[in-house]
Amino acid sequence: MSLNVVNGLPAHVLIVHFVVVLVPLSALAVVVGAMWPSAARRMGMALPLLALVTLASVPLATQAGEWLEKHVDSNALVRRHTELGDGMLPWAAGLFVLATVIWWTNRRPAAAEAAPGERTRSASSRSMLVFRIVAAVLAVGVASGAVVDVYRIGDSGAKAAWHDGFSKTATGDKGDND
């Protein structure tokens, strides 16, 4: 077993499943945390840790994919998948940064945010509202981009792997019913 081959299979086909699961999960957690501060407080440190694991899984999948690319026949589908795969890291980094900022700003209970004067509390509330709106818009944008990108990369990878690997009609004598 090596970092590139696991139990006789290319590691990329195994590691990529972490990315496929963790990116949408992190995206959902970031959006929920940005829109509902109480949810962000409940998630606590799990929010940035989930995004960190997601971020770490992307270069692992990419490195394993680069190894695999050198061990398969090159064609337009493989090259397209490789090009798309290279674009995932910035999305994962964006999710991590947002998760960390959301966690950092929501780490204190709501009661601890009370300011001594009414005027200060009002200004603080307005600035926090503006921050939450900006964070929510950024979270939806980055989460959407990350999920769409992971879909596009996975779709291109499936096409590259399976374009000539199966028959649309059943082979053998058992048919489609089994």
Secondary structure, 3 states (H helix, E strand, C coil): CCCCEECCEEHHHHHHHHHHHHHHHHHHHHHHHHHCHHHHHHHCCHHHHHHHHHHHHHHHHHHHHHHHHCCCCCCHHHHHHHHHHCCHHHHHHHHHHHHHHHHHHCCCCHHHHCCCCHHHHHHHHHHHHHHHHHHHHHHHHHHHHHHHHHHHHHHHHHHHHHCCCCCCCCCCCCCCCC
